Amino acid sequence: MRRLSTVVALGASSAMMVMACASSEAPQVADTRDPVWMTVLGGGDPAAMGNQDQHNGMPAAALKPPHFDNVNATALRVALGKRSLNDFQGIVDGDPAIATALNDPYVRTLMRYIVSCALSPSKEVTYTPQGGGTSYVWEGGLGLCDKWLDDNAASCRDFVSSCVVARTNGLSKRVPISMRDRELPLTLKSRVLVETQYREKGTPLDEGGKPIVSFDDCASPWPAEGDVTRSCGWTPLYVGTCVAGTSVTVSTPSAYCDGGSPVMLRACSGLYGCHKSDAPATYHAFLNNGDSVCPSSNGASVTFTCPANGPKVGTQTTGYFSLMAASQNPNPEKGIEDPLKLSQSLEMTVNGASPPSPFHYPSTEKETFTWEEGAFYGDIFAPPPQDQRRLPSNTLHDTLYACYSSIWNSPQAYLADRLCGDPNPPPGEQCFQYTPGACYPGRCSTASYETCTESQPAPGASWPHPIAVYLNNPCDLSDAKTCTVKK
């Protein structure tokens, strides 16, 4: 099963300047790069491993009637809240209602996100129906509660719940986000891996977005060797930051032009890869191809004009760009052997000189995700009250909460669009049973959202592990005109 992806980070809440969404102005960003995290997981790039599960994309229907609150799904959730994940096969075998719940693809999707939030990438939960048929394997991702494998969920169900709702999107998108908490093992990454899928999903239940075909392997008959325009055989590198409107050149050492498989470079706008035939979108675009023939005296290079899609740093508007690399030989066996080593060797110049601040390649997660959206918290494993009435079909589970940062003009409508896909629901079809409020000052005890308190369903209910979400652009998770921020 292909692993679903999301963005995680750990850090304090930052003060933010605010402005109109169209110009994407954000706070000044200091150079606060973290040391490279050197523990290798699964052979991936350790400093960017958060990209493997740091996306918002769970369908909101999985947290709403009829999928979430029917008697079978409720039995599953309540049982999960009391048992270890290693007992999952026994949990299902011991209750026919739970086995019935897993016939619902939205319930299985919720399981996928629960396991992805709770367990590390090397761990998984497996279920095989007693009568035979399809076995399901849900893979770990963020590792927020590995001890749940052997212990009950009492000590971590709150922040697994927070993680699930923070990754929920009512608009069938798959968008990179940055999730942060003061105690959870969410580590800010020193570089951000280029996205290999666009955010559009075929259906709400799709695990990923639209694949960027340039990252597919080339196939015979091969494209011409050295064809820098080809739409296959490319490798994602990392996201960089530049000052809008300046001429940026990124080049390799000459060693990458020697030998049997010299490299080529491509630059794209934003956090996503690209190919030349892609129609530009609000969040991605092709910028330029590099050399078609590697000039061995200078190294391979690509030159482009920095886009104006980033925040302001001081008085300068910045931009984000993504780099891709490919071997000039289209045969997959001749591909880039060590993308991390290649990326670390790249040299960047601006208008022909060494880049001044705030130019960075690669840029850190903190530099890439600067817009503070808000926080999410609750308990999806809580048993329903005995007198609970059936919620409206568009209303999220009644023990899930959200609060918003100070950047929004219409915060409640924005959150309703982001989480339920409807900023102006009809009467009786509200997104939240309990209306979201401001995070700080308001629901949460500090500006870093250390503990958030709700007055409903019981006054003073406290949630010690809210998860804050930061965005690359404030409108990434919403389609509505309600996505505007204060000037």
C-alpha positions, -999 to 999 in steps of 0.1 A, spaced: 0 0 0 14 34 -9 20 55 21 -1 86 26 18 117 33 15 149 56 40 178 73 51 178 109 72 201 130 79 211 166 83 247 175 69 277 193 42 299 178 57 329 160 44 364 160 29 372 126 24 402 104 -8 400 84 -21 412 51 -42 404 21 -41 368 9 -33 377 -27 1 391 -18 9 364 8 28 388 31 40 371 63 63 378 92 100 383 90 117 350 89 150 346 107 177 321 97 169 295 123 180 263 106 181 232 126 211 208 124 206 179 100 188 150 117 211 121 109 190 91 119 182 73 87 146 59 85 137 35 57 166 47 35 150 82 30 166 116 35 165 119 73 163 157 73 132 157 52 115 125 65 86 146 78 75 151 42 66 115 41 35 120 63 31 157 65 0 164 43 -35 174 50 -59 152 31 -82 131 52 -118 133 39 -141 152 63 -168 126 58 -148 102 79 -155 124 110 -192 131 102 -225 111 101 -232 85 88 -197 71 87 -184 82 121 -214 78 145 -232 47 135 -233 20 161 -206 -2 144 -181 26 139 -187 39 174 -180 4 188 -146 4 169 -136 38 182 -145 31 218 -126 -2 217 -96 14 202 -96 39 230 -92 11 256 -70 -15 239 -35 -18 224 -31 -17 187 -14 -51 188 -48 -64 199 -65 -51 168 -72 -84 152 -87 -97 185 -107 -65 189 -124 -71 155 -127 -108 159 -144 -104 193 -171 -80 180 -191 -86 148 -202 -50 149 -166 -38 145 -160 -62 116 -191 -47 100 -177 -12 105 -146 -20 86 -167 -27 55 -171 11 53 -142 26 32 -144 58 52 -140 39 85 -109 22 70 -96 56 59 -100 69 94 -80 38 107 -53 46 82 -49 82 96 -51 70 132 -23 45 126 -3 70 105 -5 96 133 2 71 161 30 49 149 65 53 134 71 44 97 86 10 105 54 -1 123 20 -12 111 -14 -26 121 -29 -56 101 -64 -70 100 -76 -101 82 -113 -110 81 -121 -143 98 -139 -156 67 -111 -147 44 -109 -119 19 -89 -87 17 -64 -82 44 -58 -45 54 -24 -31 64 -23 4 79 12 18 80 28 41 106 40 76 98 45 103 125 52 81 155 33 102 181 25 71 202 44 39 195 37 27 230 1 23 219 12 -9 202 16 -27 235 -4 -5 259 -38 11 259 -44 45 243 -52 64 275 -20 85 275 -20 95 239 -55 93 224 -59 131 228 -30 140 206 -36 113 181 -71 128 178 -56 162 174 -34 149 146 -63 133 128 -85 164 128 -55 187 119 -50 166 88 -87 167 78 -97 185 46 -133 189 33 -122 199 -2 -106 167 -15 -71 182 -15 -37 169 -5 -17 199 8 16 200 27 13 215 62 35 219 92 22 205 125 37 216 158 33 208 195 55 216 225 59 180 236 52 156 208 80 141 187 73 164 158 107 177 146 112 208 125 131 197 94 162 214 81 150 211 45 117 205 27 115 178 0 99 189 -33 63 176 -37 59 148 -63 21 151 -65 -2 180 -71 -29 186 -45 -59 176 -66 -73 142 -56 -94 120 -79 -118 111 -51 -119 120 -14 -106 85 -6 -76 87 -28 -44 84 -7 -24 109 -28 -29 138 -52 -24 140 -90 10 125 -98 36 147 -115 45 126 -144 81 140 -147 89 119 -116 79 86 -133 107 64 -147 113 67 -185 104 37 -206 116 23 -239 117 37 -265 139 61 -246 138 99 -250 169 114 -265 199 115 -242 203 150 -228 167 160 -236 161 184 -207 125 189 -218 115 153 -212 87 145 -188 101 114 -171 131 103 -151 134 133 -128 143 132 -91 129 156 -65 154 177 -46 144 205 -22 126 238 -18 146 270 -18 139 307 -10 149 338 -30 140 374 -34 112 380 -59 123 393 -93 160 386 -91 179 363 -114 189 331 -96 213 305 -109 219 271 -93 247 250 -105 265 217 -97 303 212 -93 320 201 -125 322 166 -111 285 161 -119 293 167 -156 320 140 -157 315 103 -160 289 83 -178 257 100 -165 260 138 -162 230 156 -146 204 181 -157 185 206 -135 150 220 -136 134 248 -115 97 251 -106 77 277 -87 64 269 -52 68 236 -34 60 213 -63 78 196 -91 67 204 -127 71 197 -164 70 223 -192 36 213 -206 19 218 -172 -6 247 -172 5 272 -145 -17 271 -113 -20 294 -84 4 272 -64 28 257 -90 44 266 -123 73 257 -145 102 282 -143 130 269 -165 151 240 -177 188 239 -173 216 230 -197 206 204 -223 243 194 -226 263 194 -194 292 219 -197 320 201 -179 340 232 -172 313 248 -151 289 221 -140 252 218 -149 231 249 -141 196 263 -143 188 301 -143 153 315 -135 136 346 -122 125 342 -86 87 341 -83 68 364 -59 50 337 -40 66 340 -5 63 363 25 80 396 31 113 395 50 120 430 61 111 451 30 117 424 4 91 401 -11 105 365 -12 96 335 -33 98 297 -31 113 275 -58 117 238 -62 146 220 -78 146 187 -98 175 167 -111 179 140 -137 206 120 -154 211 130 -190 207 92 -197 170 84 -195 176 48 -185 163 44 -149 194 24 -141 215 55 -149 195 78 -125 208 101 -97 225 78 -72 226 102 -42 201 131 -45 210 144 -10 247 145 -18 239 163 -51 217 188 -34 243 196 -7 268 203 -34 247 229 -53 259 265 -55 235 294 -58 242 329 -72 219 359 -74 224 384 -102 258 369 -106 270 372 -70 268 353 -38 232 353 -24 225 377 4 199 369 31 171 358 29 183 335 0 184 299 11 189 266 -6 175 245 9 150 264 30 140 251 64 105 239 73 101 270 96 111 293 67 88 275 43 56 273 65 51 308 81 13 313 82 -2 303 116 -36 288 108 -48 277 143 -49 246 165 -70 214 166 -78 191 195 -103 167 209 -110 130 214 -123 108 186 -122 77 209 -147 91 235 -179 71 239 -210 91 230 -232 104 259 -262 83 265 -286 111 256 -267 120 224 -289 130 195 -279 122 160 -257 151 146 -266 169 114 -250 152 84 -225 180 79 -214 184 115 -180 170 128 -180 147 158 -189 166 189 -156 161 208 -135 177 181 -125 213 184 -107 240 165 -95 274 174 -81 300 150 -51 324 150 -53 361 148 -47 364 110 -82 357 97 -109 382 86 -137 355 87 -121 327 108 -152 306 115 -162 306 78 -127 298 68 -125 268 91 -159 256 80 -147 257 44 -113 240 52 -128 213 74 -163 208 59 -161 222 24 -189 248 30 -182 282 44 -219 291 46 -238 259 55 -276 261 56 -293 263 90 -290 231 110 -261 219 89 -232 236 107 -197 223 105 -190 224 142 -214 216 170 -194 240 192 -184 272 175 -146 277 172 -130 307 190 -97 325 189 -67 304 201 -48 331 220 -59 351 238 -89 329 241 -91 292 241 -55 284 248 -33 293 278 -3 307 259 7 320 225 23 286 218 -10 268 224 2 248 254 -32 239 267 -66 247 253 -99 247 272 -135 244 261 -167 254 278 -186 226 261 -198 199 265 -185 205 301 -171 238 314 -134 238 318 -127 207 297 -89 209 292 -69 196 262 -31 195 269 -20 184 234 -35 207 208 -16 206 175 -9 239 158 -9 240 119 12 263 98 8 269 61 30 279 32 2 302 19 -29 311 40 -52 300 11 -37 266 6 -65 247 24 -95 267 13 -113 275 -19 -137 302 -6 -136 340 -7 -136 337 31 -98 330 29 -86 365 35 -63 377 62 -60 410 80 -38 438 67 
